């Protein structure tokens, strides 16, 4: 099985793959454009696990384009696959959709209220929009259009003629037991489906009581694929089938009939040969004996005279947080869900910085703030020339493509700061602009457009991913009981803070002030470094911070205090701290 080597070295995996793909393409078709491929089945929401199926060849194709080669990235929409089940929790869908099980995805009605003509187009549309935002250039191929137009007629007739040879290949695996997998366990059923790659991987291989036939018609009576081929004549191409769902039976000529498709384990290698695919990744489950990729590797050469693509096995993509969006919703979160709370550059980076065989998680919880901090630190290192070469490469692939840089936030303030401000202001633009301008008084914002779209993403994260009981609500009135109960040290700490507000009213200034108060109380300089301070100072700082949080928001914790103070405003801070 030709698999691209995956080194454990911290080098740029995309460049290494591009080297191998260019070399392989020149060996197979000298001077021709390089063809890479992805396969997606729009059987429901296309989630972030499926995105790796696209991003891996996209990044490699883009690197090849940067080197001046012509590249075609195919995304095969497996919209002629059978509708297998009704996904739970998808808006506008109820159990009545079960009547369509067995029909092509393009023959199933779209969810209620959809603007799209059928099920497949409804779920393709969301993915197409996300890919456009991510800067992914591709050629989409509808398998419904390919099959119903007769584009694969020659290949279908060829497969039927050589059905005995295909059956013999498949028979090598039918009695083999699949060994226990050593790979990581899928998170849920949706990711298990994604791991098998494109197409209906669980579909039967064409074996029936009348013999082996690699072609499955959709019924002319009910439109479903619950059909059994009972006879086929190689000379006339007459095929007879019966339907178990409605009892319909007919005899057709495959030289004219376009309402059916090759079974998946034959369909996939047929397409490799038909399109001349050189590179295509596949899910980790393809490492098992009898998997579509392994079987296809034998069928593509011996039956269709083509070659199997090279390509890595890719690992699962997990989700951090978003527990309320379980697989019952119709799958784990989609690229569209992620792009509501993060900029395209960050999402691209998450896929670019990890080798395909490395699993990783996409954060929908507080971890997104740390990821953004890491991203901003990388941007700074790239700017000053201190980043490692592999990190520079991943950054470059994240911020743009061969066609140019993606639209970006002109002034990318820290995500955690923007989220805190959005939390406190509940999206009030005038107040948001005031607070963000006060973060750096020497260089104030003139418009919120300077911090968009990052501000919008942070606001969406606060509104959709932070539970209501964790949102920040500033007190209306001072907590007089708590203020009265303070000892001398507590009252002094508040006085030191209030006395310094005017001269420290900026993000950096307030940071020094809130950390400096406990130092001054302990007899140290406000700018004393941690090495110069005893461990007790950290305890005093935590105690002081907790007091401020209680007085401002009635909780032990909250947004970073400097940001919170700016958001509340100096006049209100003085009121709530008892001045």
N, C-alpha and C positions, 0 to 999 in steps of 0.2 A: 504494500500500500504506500504510494508516494506521499509522504507527509513532510512538510517543511520542518527542518530542524529548529528546535526552540531552546536556545542556549539559556543558561542561568546567569550569564554575565550581564552586568548593568550597562549594556550597549543599547543602541537604538534598534529595537526589533523591527520597526517599519522599514528602515533602510536595508537591513539584512534580507527581509522577505522580498523587497523590491529587486534586489540583486538577483535572487534566485528566480523570481518570476520573469524578469527580462531575459535571463539566460535560457529558461525553459521555453519561453515564447519564441525566441529566435531559433531554437532547436526545432520546434514544431512547425512554425510558420514564419520563416525569415522575411523580414520587411513588412509584415502585416501588423495591424494594431493589436495591442494586448487586450485579451478579454478576461475580465474577472466577473464573478457572479455571486449573487445572494438569492435566497429564496424565502418568501414570506407567504404565509397562509392567512388571509383575512377572515378567519373563522370566528373572530371575536376581537376584543381590544388587543392591539399589537403592542406588547409590553417591552420593558427595558432589557429583558433577557434577549428578546428577538433583535434588539438594536445592535447587539454585538455581531450578529449575523451580517449586518450591513456595515457597521463602522470598521470592522477588520479589513474587508476588501477595499472600502472607501479610502482608508488611510494609506494602504499600499498603492492603490490606483493613483491617488493624489501625488504620492512621492514619485511615481513613474512619470506622471504628467510634468512635474517640476523638472524632470531631467530631459524633457523635450520629446518624449514618446507619445504616440497616439494611444489612448486607452478607452475601452468601452466597459463601463460597469453596468452589468445587467442586474435588474431586480426582477426576478420571475414571480409574478403574483399568482399564487396557486389558487386562483378563484374558480377553477373548474373542479376542485376537490369536492367531495361529498360533505354536506352539512352533517356533522356527527352528533352533536348534542346541543341542548339549549343552555347557554351559560347563565348561571344564576346571577342575579343582581344587576344585570345590564338594563339601564333605563329604557323604557318603552318596549320591553320584551316580557312576555309571559309564557306559560306552559303551552299555549295554543301553537307556538312555533314548533312544537314537537312533531306536528303533522308534516313538516318539511324535511325531517331527517332522511337522508339518503339522496336528496336533490343537490345539484351543483350550487355552490355558494352564490352564484350570480342569478339563481332562480328562486332564491329565498327572499321574502320581503324584508326591507330594511326595518329597523326598530321604529315604532310609532313616533311620528313627529320629525323623522329624518328628512332631509332635503334630497337624499340620494335614492337612485332607482332600485337598489337591491342591497342585500346584506353585505356582499363583498365590497361594493363601492363605498358603503357607509364607513367601514372600518379601514379601507385603504386611504380614504380622504384624510383622516386624522394623521396617519403616518406620513403621507405625502407632505402635509403642511409642516410637520415636525422636521422632516428631512430637509425641506427648503430652508427652514430657520437655521439648521445645523450646517448648511452649506454643502450638502451631499449632492453631487452631480451624478445622475444615473439615467439609464434607459429602462423604462418599465415595460414588461411584456405580460399581457394578460393571457393566461393559459386557456381561458374560455375562448378568446378570439383565435388563438392558434389552432385549437382543436376544431372548433365549429367552422372555421374557414377552410379546413382541409390542408393546412400548412404541413401537418405531420403525416399526410396520407402515405407517402412512400415509406416512412419509418414504421408506421403501423403495419402495413402489408408485409414488410420485411420481418418484423418481430413475429407476426403470426406464422409466416412461412418457416421461421426458425424456432418455433415454440418448443420443439423437443430439445434443442440445444439450451434454451433458457431454462427449461424445466430441470435439465441435468445439472446446471450450475446451482440453481436454488436448492436442489435435492442434497447437495453437499452439506448444507447447513440445517436442513429441516430436522435432523435427528440429534444435532449437537446441543448439548446443554450449555446455557450461558453461564460462565463462571461468576462468582460473586464479584461485584464491582469494587474496585479500590478507590474509585474517584469519590469526590465529595457528594453527599446526598442532596438531591434537589430540594429546594425550599418548599415547593408546592406543586400541584398537578400542572398548573400553567407553565411553570419553568421546565417540567419534565417534557411537556409537549414541545417546547422551544428547543430543547437540547437535541431532539431528533432532526432538527433542521426544517427545511421546507417540505410541503406535501403531507399527505395523510399517511404517516409512517406506520400506523397500526393497521392499515388496510390489508386485506388478504392478498396473496401473491398470484392469484389466478387459477389455483387448483380447484377443480370441480369433479363431480361424479362422472362427467363425460370425457374427462381428460384435462390437460393443462391448456389454458388460453390466456395470454397476457393482456387481452383487451377486454374491457368491461363496458357494455352499452348502458346508457341511461334509458329507462323504459319509455316507449312511445305512448304508453297509456297513462301512467302516474308520474313520470318524470324522475323516478328514483333509480338508484343503482343496485337495488336488491334483485339483480338479474343473474341468470346462469346461462352461459353459452352451452348449447347442447350439440351443435354441429358447426363445422366450418369446412368449406371446400377451397383448397388452395388455387385451383384452376379458375373457378368462377368468382371467387372471393365471397361466395354466399355464406352468410352467418345466420344461424338461428339461435334465438334466445327466448327464455321465458322469465316472467317476473314473479317472484314469490310474494310481492306486496299486493298486486292487483290481479294476477293471473294472466295478464296480457302476454301474447307471444307473437313473434313475427320473424320473417326471414328477410334479410337486407343484403345489399352488396357493399362490401367495404370500400370498393372503388368510388362509391357515391355517398356513403353514410358518414355523417359527421357528428353524431350524437353519442359520443362515448370517449373513453380515454384509456391509455395504457395503464396497467397497474403501477403503483408508485415505484417499486424496485426495478422496473423496466423503464418507466417514464423518465426518471432522473438521469440515468446514464445515456438514454437517447438524446436528451437535451444537451448533455456535455458534448456529445459528438456533433449534434446539429449546430450548436452555437460556437464550437471551438473554444470552450472554456479552459483557461490555463490555471486559474487560481480561484478556489472557493473554500471557505472554512466550513466546519461542521461541528455539531455539538458533541460533547464528551461521550454520549451514549453510542456514537458510531464506532467506538473502540471495541465493541462487543462482536463476537462471531455472528454472522448472519445479518448484521446491520445493513441499512440501505447503502451506506458509503462503501462498505467492504464488498458486498455483493455487486454493487454497481461497478466497482473497479474491474471485475471480471467480465461483466456483461458489455461494458462500453467498448472493450477491445475485440473480444471474440464475436460479438454479434453486430455491433455498429461500426467497427473499424476506426474507432476514435481512441482517445487517451483520457484517463482519469485526471482531473485537476490535481495540482499540488495544493496544499493548504493545511493550516493548523487545526487541531481540535481546540475548541474554545470552552472555557470554564463558565460556570454559572455566574450571574450577576445578582447579588443579593440586595436587599433593601434594609436600610437602617431607619427604624421608625415607621410611621404610617400603618400601624397595626390595624387601625379601623378600616383600611382598604385591603382586606384579605382577598384570597382567591375567589371568594363567593361573589365579589364584585364583578367577576368576569376576567380576572387575572390580576397580576401584580401591577403596580403603576406603569403608565405608558410614558413614552418620550414626551408627549404633550403635557402630561402631569408634571414631569420634571422641569420642563421649560417654563412652567408657570412660576417656579420658585427659584430658578437659577438661570444664568445667562448661558447661551449656547457654548461659549468658550469653555466654561467650567465643565459642562457635560462632555464635550469633545475631549477635554484633558483627562477625564476619568478613564475613558477608553484608550486614549493614546499612551498614557504613562505606564500601563500594565500590559505585559505580554499576554497574548490571548489565552494561554494555558493557566494564567493566574486569575483566581476569583477575586472579586472586590465588591464593595457595597456602595450603593448610592444613597446619600443621606436625605431623609425627609424630616429628621428630628434636629435636635440642637447641634448634632455633629456637622450640619451644613455650615455653621458659623466657623468651626475649626477648619473645614475644607477651604472655605473662602480665605481665611487667614493664611493658610498654606499657599494658596494660589497667588495671593497678593505678595507674599514674601518671595515666591519664585519670580514673579514679574519684576520685582525690585532687583533681584540677583541677575536676571537676564539683562536688565537695563545697565547695571554697573559692571557687567562682564565677569561676575564671580560664580555664575551657575555652571554646573557640570555639563559636558557636551550632550549627554543623553537627556538631561533635563531641558536644555535649550531646544533640542529637537522636539521633545514632547510639547513644549510651550508653543513653538512655531506651528506645529500641526494643530494645536488647539485654537489659536487666534485667527487662523486663516487657511486658505487652500491655494492651489496653483492659480486660481482665478483672482486672488486678492484677499485682503483682510475682511473678516466679518464685521458688521456694525458693532461698535463698542460704546461703553459708558465713557463720556469725555473725562469725567473726574470721578474715578472709582473710589469713593469713600468706603471704609470698612463695612462689610455686610452686617456684622453684629451691631454696629452703631446705627445703621439705617433701620435695621429691624427693631431696635429698642425705641427709636424715635417714632417709627410707624406704630408701634405698640402703644406708646404713651399718648400720641396725638390722635389715634384712631383715624389716621389718614387726612387730617385737616391740613390743607396745603399751606395756608398762610403761616400757621404755627410751625409746620415742618420746615419751611424755608427759614424762619427766624432761628430755629434751633440749629439747623445745619450751618447757617451763616456764622453763628456764634462759636462753632467748633474751632474755627481759625479766623479770628477777627481781622487779622492782617490780610487775609485773602478770602473775603466772604463770597458766597454764591450769589450770582445775579438772577439765577432761575433754577428751578428744580430739574429742568431739562439737562443740566450739567451732570446730574447724578442718575439720570435714567439711561437705560432701563433697569439698572441694578436696584434702584429704589423701589420700582414697581414689583420686582421679584421678591424683595425683602418684605414688602407690605403684603404680598400674596401669601408668603410663608406664614407670617403672623396670623393672617385671617383664616387660613385653611388648615394649618398644621399645629398650631399652638392651642391646646385646650383652653376653654373659657376660664377655668379656675386657675390657670397659670398666666393669664393676661395681667398687665400692670394697670392698676386703678389708683390714681393719686388721691390722697385724702382730701376731703372738702374742708375739714376743720382740723385744728391742732388737737393732738391727743393730750389733753390737759392733765389727765390722771398720770400718764407716763412721765410727762414733764415735771409734775410735782414730786414724783417718787425718785427723781435723780439725786445722786449724791454729788458732792462737790466736784469730783473728778469728771462726772458725766456733764454737769453744767459747764465746767471749764472747757471741755472738748467742743461743745456746741458754740461757746463764745469765740474760741479760736477760729472755728470754721466760719462763723458769721463775720468776724472781723476781716477775714481774708477774701471774702467773696468778690468785692469790687475789684481788687487788684489781680485776682486769679480767674476772671470770668472768661475762660476758654477751655477747650478740652484738655490741653496740656497743663494749663494753669490749675484747673480743678483737680487733675490727677495728682499733681504735686501737693496740693493743699490737703486733700482727704488722706493721702498716705503720710503726709508730714505732721498732722495734728498729734497723733499718738507719739511720734518721735519727740516733738517739742515738749509734750507733757512729761516725757521720761528724761528730759534734760539733754537731748541730742539735737543736732542741727537738722532742720527739715529736709535737707538734701543728703543726709547721711546714707551711705550705701548699706545693703544688707550685711556685708562683711564687717562693718563697723558697729553693728547692733546686736544686742543679746536676743536670744530666741523669744523672750517674753514680749518683744515688740510686736511680733506677728500675732500673738494672742490678743494684745491690746488693740491692734488694728481690726481684727475680726470682731471684737466686741464693739468697737466704735462703728464699724460698718453696719452691724446688726441693729444698733440703736438708730442710725439714720434711716435704714430701711423701714423700721417700725414706725418712725415718726412721719415718713413720707408716703409709704404705701401699705403700712399695716402688716408687713410680712417680714420674715427673717432675711429673705433674699430678693433680688430683682435685677433689673438691667444694671450695667456698670454704673457706679455712682456718679462719675463725672458727667456721663451722658444723661443720667436721670436728673441731676441738678440743673443742667442746661435746659432740659425739656420742661421741667416744672416752672422754671423762670425764677429770677432772683427775688422778686417781690413775694411770690407765693412760698418760696423756700424759707424766707425769713419768718413768714407768718406761721408755717407749720413747725418750725424749730423754736417757736416761742418768743420771738423778738417783739 
